[in-house]
Amino acid sequence: MADAAVFVGVDAGATFIRPGLLRGGSFVLGEPVDSKAALGANAYVHQIKAAVDGLLAREGVDDSVVSGFCVAVPGPVSFDGRVSLPNVVGVGDFDMRHVLRAAFGSRVFLINDADASALGAAEHINVRRLRVNHGGVLTVTLGTGVGGGFVLPGKELALLSGYEGVACELGHMKVVDEPFKCGCGATGCLETVASGNGIVRVAKARLKEALLSTLPEAFGGLSGLAAASRTSPHKVAEAVFSAASGGDPLATRVLRSASFGGFLPREKLRDGALRDDVISYEAAKAAFHGRRCWLLALGQVDGEDVSAAYRRGRLSASDVRGRVDGIGFTSFDVDRLAVDGDGLCQDVLFFAASVLGGALADVAGVLNPEVIAVTGGLTDLRYREFFRTVEESFQRRVFSPAARVHWVKLRPHEHVGVSGAVRYAQLKVAKK
Ligand SMILES: [Zn+2]
């Protein structure tokens, strides 16, 4: 391939579309444009074309000299060019290759954005001259959802795509022991807790559990429960079992996570058994963190907090659920509060990181990667314990011969999705 060849890649996200191009071996990033996806598939493709045209005009490159275009989309891409984009509201499923060919001609290729990020990450790591890419690079993309890709061992960059093109869809591994419903229709998927949306979902669930639980009142309130959990854990554990059998949401979840074991601090476990002191400690902590969570300040009722209003009978249980659902916050609010010391927000991030580390350990046992690259918006999380917990949880669970892994974090400003799409266009054209 002549070095002067030009390749164009586009990261076509749900909100923004970002193009880039490779010319004479150097990569140039374009300006992002609004995806306008809410207006439908035609508007979305129109914006992709507009983003590319804008970049080509800016760089003085004529469309006719481009050897290949590649568009990376946030969802599965089938071999016949159909895409399924449930996270791109307004677009959904359609024959995207057909529509793109009308806009770009036959030199256009499609790729899943997590696969593009995997290629971009593998390339980035090579460029940084880390001693890698003989044992393969597993990339996990933490954004609105969770994506994944595996670049096979060897000098040439090659993706593991699978029979239907959905290999390494890490986000839909069933690894969560809680009944959270995923966008794919199943429950228990990794992305229901370890993504931007997942972190918000878990925080809301924890708030509701704590607000609706009657457990603290059985001990005269939060401080009574805290004291009893230290002095008579057996009594508290008994109350937890009894509350759970009556449908108390907090008690039910505490027993479920205690029996799953892996999400509790190791020192709290003895032979994986359910210990009274573990149960009572977890219940008191969950109740305290939930009712004292700073997020609740966003959902006050006439200056009174939701918990107090519920106790006084001013709100019903369904009012409380609705009130919590109505609190507007993002995973970065949870992150900010965790950094500032909010217990519930810290617990939510600890839980997400533990589940993620455990899931990556299982994948590593199958693929034995040399590098695990973490990309996506959540790499900007500031709460340090998050990535430390991912690695600790990984090490605790991984099949030990696969434990030696280099961890690389690639932040959003590295734009590996765009550079990976460019790289894919180059690989596809070289193969033709
Ligand atoms: Zn799923």
Residues whose N, C-alpha, C, O or C-beta is under 5 A from the ligand:
A	BS01	ZN	G171 H172 C182 C184 A186 C189
